[in-house]
């Protein structure tokens, strides 16, 4: 158990703990959970360009389904689309070249994309912890 802290990423607030460290990934602020490796899990929120801001649940779903198939080594049987409030999510797993599997959740809320990933064994052993952070 570590002390909790609140962070804000592109207007969205998350409650994490001191196990997470702030990083920058491709010029975007992100937070990484560092326990077994340098990045067991990560969360970041990116702004959508003005012309790509979906307004309806159906538009959000279309944007997600356009983005996700571009993932290399995507395991199709793991795809799951769901929503909570006005946010549409897609979760899936990716086979990594180092024989690891990464669990991912990508969500679209208003004008931002929420991007979460973790090694599958880290996610599944701590699923409630991560769902609480993500507000799921």
GROMACS elastic network, one bead per residue, 0.5 to 0.9 nm:
[ bonds ]
;  ai    aj funct       b0    kb
    1     4     6  0.89163   500
    1    17     6  0.82789   500
    1    18     6  0.89503   500
    1    19     6  0.89585   500
    2    17     6  0.57433   500
    2    18     6  0.56240   500
    2    19     6  0.68394   500
    3    16     6  0.85988   500
    3    17     6  0.54974   500
    3    18     6  0.58327   500
    3    19     6  0.87089   500
    4    15     6  0.66106   500
    4    16     6  0.55320   500
    4    18     6  0.62266   500
    5    14     6  0.83675   500
    5    15     6  0.57008   500
    5    16     6  0.55210   500
    5    17     6  0.55401   500
    5    18     6  0.70996   500
    6    13     6  0.67385   500
    6    14     6  0.56484   500
    6    16     6  0.62052   500
    6    17     6  0.81549   500
    7    12     6  0.82220   500
    7    13     6  0.56346   500
    7    14     6  0.53908   500
    7    15     6  0.64254   500
    7    16     6  0.73725   500
    8    11     6  0.59136   500
    8    12     6  0.53562   500
    8    14     6  0.63410   500
    8    15     6  0.89335   500
    9    12     6  0.52458   500
    9    13     6  0.64625   500
    9    14     6  0.79737   500
    9    29     6  0.72715   500
    9    30     6  0.78408   500
    9    44     6  0.68868   500
    9    45     6  0.56792   500
    9    46     6  0.80324   500
   10    13     6  0.85221   500
   10    29     6  0.88888   500
   10    44     6  0.88643   500
   10    45     6  0.61168   500
   10    46     6  0.67142   500
   10    47     6  0.67737   500
   10   112     6  0.74878   500
   11    45     6  0.87187   500
   11   112     6  0.87371   500
   12    45     6  0.77964   500
   12   112     6  0.88110   500
   14   133     6  0.60465   500
   14   134     6  0.69671   500
   14   135     6  0.81137   500
   15   132     6  0.83588   500
   15   133     6  0.57854   500
   15   134     6  0.84953   500
   16    19     6  0.80410   500
   16    20     6  0.70265   500
   16   133     6  0.62150   500
   17    20     6  0.61587   500
   18    21     6  0.73361   500
   19    32     6  0.83678   500
   19    33     6  0.58915   500
   19    34     6  0.65270   500
   19    35     6  0.74871   500
   20    31     6  0.60109   500
   20    32     6  0.52612   500
   20    34     6  0.64657   500
   20    41     6  0.89142   500
   20    42     6  0.85795   500
   21    30     6  0.84494   500
   21    31     6  0.54201   500
   21    32     6  0.53277   500
   21    33     6  0.65067   500
   21    34     6  0.74057   500
   22    29     6  0.71613   500
   22    30     6  0.59531   500
   22    32     6  0.64321   500
   23    28     6  0.83894   500
   23    29     6  0.60057   500
   23    30     6  0.52091   500
   23    31     6  0.56444   500
   23    32     6  0.67937   500
   24    27     6  0.57679   500
   24    28     6  0.53707   500
   24    30     6  0.55727   500
   24    31     6  0.80030   500
   25    28     6  0.52279   500
   25    29     6  0.64116   500
   25    30     6  0.64357   500
   25    44     6  0.86335   500
   26    29     6  0.84860   500
   28    44     6  0.74089   500
   28    45     6  0.78984   500
   28    46     6  0.70672   500
   29    44     6  0.64867   500
   29    45     6  0.77916   500
   29    46     6  0.86280   500
   30    42     6  0.68292   500
   30    43     6  0.56777   500
   30    45     6  0.74349   500
   31    41     6  0.83490   500
   31    42     6  0.55429   500
   31    43     6  0.54289   500
   31    44     6  0.65799   500
   32    38     6  0.77250   500
   32    39     6  0.55008   500
   32    40     6  0.71917   500
   32    41     6  0.56784   500
   32    43     6  0.66902   500
   32    44     6  0.89885   500
   33    37     6  0.85344   500
   33    38     6  0.75612   500
   33    39     6  0.56845   500
   33    40     6  0.55471   500
   33    41     6  0.50365   500
   33    42     6  0.61557   500
   33    43     6  0.87659   500
   33   118     6  0.87779   500
   34    37     6  0.57366   500
   34    38     6  0.50475   500
   34    39     6  0.52538   500
   34    40     6  0.57370   500
   34    41     6  0.74307   500
   35    38     6  0.72257   500
   35    39     6  0.77558   500
   35    40     6  0.65602   500
   36    39     6  0.80583   500
   36    40     6  0.66399   500
   37    40     6  0.56567   500
   38    41     6  0.89080   500
   39    42     6  0.65902   500
   39   118     6  0.79300   500
   39   119     6  0.87975   500
   40   117     6  0.83641   500
   40   118     6  0.55355   500
   40   119     6  0.59209   500
   40   122     6  0.69081   500
   40   123     6  0.88645   500
   41   116     6  0.73631   500
   41   117     6  0.54668   500
   41   119     6  0.66379   500
   41   122     6  0.77712   500
   41   123     6  0.79954   500
   42   115     6  0.79780   500
   42   116     6  0.56464   500
   42   117     6  0.54812   500
   42   118     6  0.64417   500
   43   114     6  0.74475   500
   43   115     6  0.56943   500
   43   117     6  0.67603   500
   43   118     6  0.89773   500
   43   134     6  0.89498   500
   44   113     6  0.83025   500
   44   114     6  0.61166   500
   44   115     6  0.53052   500
   44   116     6  0.66125   500
   45   112     6  0.64046   500
   45   113     6  0.55219   500
   45   115     6  0.60352   500
   45   116     6  0.86996   500
   46   111     6  0.86014   500
   46   112     6  0.54393   500
   46   113     6  0.52060   500
   46   114     6  0.67033   500
   46   115     6  0.79468   500
   47    50     6  0.88260   500
   47   111     6  0.59466   500
   47   113     6  0.64105   500
   48    51     6  0.80833   500
   48    52     6  0.61232   500
   48    53     6  0.61430   500
   48   110     6  0.88171   500
   48   111     6  0.53559   500
   48   112     6  0.52653   500
   48   113     6  0.67713   500
   49    52     6  0.54216   500
   49    53     6  0.68118   500
   49   111     6  0.79249   500
   49   112     6  0.89020   500
   50    53     6  0.59035   500
   50   111     6  0.79945   500
   51    54     6  0.86692   500
   52    63     6  0.84973   500
   52   111     6  0.82943   500
   53    59     6  0.87372   500
   53    60     6  0.83510   500
   53   110     6  0.68730   500
   53   111     6  0.54518   500
   53   112     6  0.80917   500
   54    57     6  0.78649   500
   54    58     6  0.84373   500
   54    59     6  0.51980   500
   54    60     6  0.54434   500
   54    63     6  0.77410   500
   54   108     6  0.84720   500
   54   109     6  0.87720   500
   54   110     6  0.70483   500
   54   111     6  0.75685   500
   55    58     6  0.84269   500
   55    59     6  0.64796   500
   55    60     6  0.72621   500
   55   110     6  0.70065   500
   55   111     6  0.88878   500
   56    59     6  0.51801   500
   56    60     6  0.63205   500
   56    61     6  0.86465   500
   56    86     6  0.84861   500
   57    60     6  0.50821   500
   57    61     6  0.61496   500
   57    62     6  0.86809   500
   57    83     6  0.85002   500
   57    86     6  0.71507   500
   57    87     6  0.76758   500
   57    88     6  0.66588   500
   58    61     6  0.50407   500
   58    62     6  0.62175   500
   58    63     6  0.86805   500
   58    88     6  0.89667   500
   59    62     6  0.50973   500
   59    63     6  0.62212   500
   59    64     6  0.86756   500
   60    63     6  0.51630   500
   60    64     6  0.62496   500
   60    65     6  0.86633   500
   60    87     6  0.81639   500
   60    88     6  0.63492   500
   60    89     6  0.87334   500
   60   107     6  0.86460   500
   60   108     6  0.62442   500
   60   109     6  0.81521   500
   60   110     6  0.88489   500
   61    64     6  0.51658   500
   61    65     6  0.61498   500
   61    66     6  0.85409   500
   61    81     6  0.80600   500
   61    88     6  0.65233   500
   61    89     6  0.79650   500
   61    90     6  0.84464   500
   61   108     6  0.84203   500
   62    65     6  0.51506   500
   62    66     6  0.60990   500
   62    67     6  0.86855   500
   63    66     6  0.50860   500
   63    67     6  0.62802   500
   63    68     6  0.87761   500
   63   108     6  0.85714   500
   64    67     6  0.51312   500
   64    68     6  0.60656   500
   64    69     6  0.89645   500
   64    88     6  0.83493   500
   64    89     6  0.78024   500
   64    90     6  0.70391   500
   64   106     6  0.77914   500
   64   107     6  0.77970   500
   64   108     6  0.76757   500
   65    68     6  0.55021   500
   65    69     6  0.68137   500
   65    90     6  0.82599   500
   66    69     6  0.65544   500
   66    70     6  0.77537   500
   67    70     6  0.59647   500
   67    71     6  0.78532   500
   68    71     6  0.56623   500
   68    74     6  0.83597   500
   68    90     6  0.83610   500
   68    92     6  0.87373   500
   68   106     6  0.87351   500
   69    72     6  0.78213   500
   69    74     6  0.72947   500
   69    76     6  0.88365   500
   70    74     6  0.84062   500
   71    74     6  0.56966   500
   71    94     6  0.76797   500
   72    94     6  0.74178   500
   72    95     6  0.82627   500
   72    96     6  0.87730   500
   73    93     6  0.86313   500
   73    94     6  0.54785   500
   73    95     6  0.52772   500
   73    96     6  0.70458   500
   73    97     6  0.86045   500
   74    77     6  0.89369   500
   74    78     6  0.84441   500
   74    79     6  0.87786   500
   74    92     6  0.73822   500
   74    93     6  0.61587   500
   74    95     6  0.64747   500
   75    78     6  0.57838   500
   75    79     6  0.74755   500
   75    92     6  0.70293   500
   75    93     6  0.56237   500
   75    94     6  0.56984   500
   75    95     6  0.68841   500
   76    79     6  0.56090   500
   76    92     6  0.75346   500
   76    93     6  0.80068   500
   76    94     6  0.89495   500
   77    80     6  0.85651   500
   77    92     6  0.82399   500
   77    93     6  0.87344   500
   78    91     6  0.73890   500
   78    93     6  0.59021   500
   78    94     6  0.88883   500
   79    90     6  0.68616   500
   79    91     6  0.57173   500
   79    93     6  0.74360   500
   80    89     6  0.81811   500
   80    90     6  0.55121   500
   80    91     6  0.52179   500
   80    92     6  0.65027   500
   81    88     6  0.74071   500
   81    89     6  0.57106   500
   81    91     6  0.65318   500
   82    87     6  0.86841   500
   82    88     6  0.59958   500
   82    89     6  0.53054   500
   82    90     6  0.63380   500
   82    91     6  0.83379   500
   83    86     6  0.71401   500
   83    87     6  0.55816   500
   83    89     6  0.56518   500
   83    90     6  0.84566   500
   83   107     6  0.85618   500
   84    87     6  0.54519   500
   84    88     6  0.66213   500
   84    89     6  0.79951   500
   84   135     6  0.88574   500
   84   136     6  0.71991   500
   85    88     6  0.80650   500
   86   108     6  0.85639   500
   86   109     6  0.64362   500
   86   110     6  0.77393   500
   87   107     6  0.63664   500
   87   108     6  0.55366   500
   87   110     6  0.75509   500
   88   106     6  0.84043   500
   88   107     6  0.54370   500
   88   108     6  0.54929   500
   88   109     6  0.69177   500
   89   105     6  0.66171   500
   89   106     6  0.55011   500
   89   108     6  0.65221   500
   89   109     6  0.89252   500
   89   114     6  0.86888   500
   90   104     6  0.81339   500
   90   105     6  0.57157   500
   90   106     6  0.54403   500
   90   107     6  0.63997   500
   91   103     6  0.73610   500
   91   104     6  0.54405   500
   91   106     6  0.63974   500
   91   107     6  0.86491   500
   92   102     6  0.84168   500
   92   103     6  0.59864   500
   92   104     6  0.54080   500
   92   105     6  0.67113   500
   92   106     6  0.87783   500
   93   101     6  0.65106   500
   93   102     6  0.54713   500
   93   104     6  0.59644   500
   93   105     6  0.88836   500
   93   120     6  0.77362   500
   94   100     6  0.84614   500
   94   101     6  0.55669   500
   94   102     6  0.52011   500
   94   103     6  0.66402   500
   94   104     6  0.77867   500
   95    98     6  0.84005   500
   95    99     6  0.66778   500
   95   100     6  0.62067   500
   95   102     6  0.66352   500
   96    99     6  0.54358   500
   96   100     6  0.51430   500
   96   101     6  0.56638   500
   96   102     6  0.70594   500
   97   100     6  0.71574   500
   97   101     6  0.89783   500
   98   101     6  0.87037   500
  100   119     6  0.71770   500
  100   120     6  0.80126   500
  101   118     6  0.86943   500
  101   119     6  0.59523   500
  101   120     6  0.56194   500
  101   121     6  0.81387   500
  102   117     6  0.65730   500
  102   118     6  0.55846   500
  102   120     6  0.50878   500
  102   121     6  0.84860   500
  102   123     6  0.87663   500
  103   116     6  0.83655   500
  103   117     6  0.55446   500
  103   118     6  0.54033   500
  103   119     6  0.58874   500
  103   121     6  0.86584   500
  103   122     6  0.89894   500
  103   123     6  0.69900   500
  103   124     6  0.88013   500
  104   115     6  0.75142   500
  104   116     6  0.56764   500
  104   118     6  0.66336   500
  104   119     6  0.86845   500
  104   120     6  0.86145   500
  105   114     6  0.78440   500
  105   115     6  0.61528   500
  105   116     6  0.51623   500
  105   117     6  0.63175   500
  106   113     6  0.68625   500
  106   114     6  0.54799   500
  106   116     6  0.62819   500
  106   117     6  0.84764   500
  107   112     6  0.82483   500
  107   113     6  0.55883   500
  107   115     6  0.66604   500
  107   116     6  0.86714   500
  108   111     6  0.74074   500
  108   112     6  0.58981   500
  108   114     6  0.62402   500
  109   112     6  0.55405   500
  109   113     6  0.65270   500
  109   114     6  0.76319   500
  110   113     6  0.84510   500
  116   134     6  0.84781   500
  117   120     6  0.86387   500
  117   123     6  0.83739   500
  118   121     6  0.81441   500
  118   122     6  0.63633   500
  118   123     6  0.57895   500
  119   122     6  0.52880   500
  119   123     6  0.62494   500
  119   124     6  0.87194   500
  120   123     6  0.50815   500
  120   124     6  0.60180   500
  120   125     6  0.84120   500
  121   124     6  0.53454   500
  121   125     6  0.60211   500
  121   126     6  0.84845   500
  122   125     6  0.54212   500
  122   126     6  0.62075   500
  122   127     6  0.81597   500
  123   126     6  0.52093   500
  123   127     6  0.52600   500
  123   128     6  0.88437   500
  123   129     6  0.86745   500
  123   130     6  0.71572   500
  124   127     6  0.50080   500
  124   128     6  0.86833   500
  125   128     6  0.86758   500
  126   129     6  0.53622   500
  126   130     6  0.64978   500
  126   131     6  0.87650   500
  127   130     6  0.53449   500
  127   131     6  0.61022   500
  127   132     6  0.85918   500
  128   131     6  0.50109   500
  128   132     6  0.60285   500
  128   133     6  0.86311   500
  128   136     6  0.89109   500
  129   132     6  0.53217   500
  129   133     6  0.65045   500
  129   134     6  0.88803   500
  130   133     6  0.50763   500
  130   134     6  0.61938   500
  130   135     6  0.84563   500
  130   136     6  0.84434   500
  131   134     6  0.50532   500
  131   135     6  0.58380   500
  132   135     6  0.50146   500
  132   136     6  0.61254   500
  133   136     6  0.78010   500
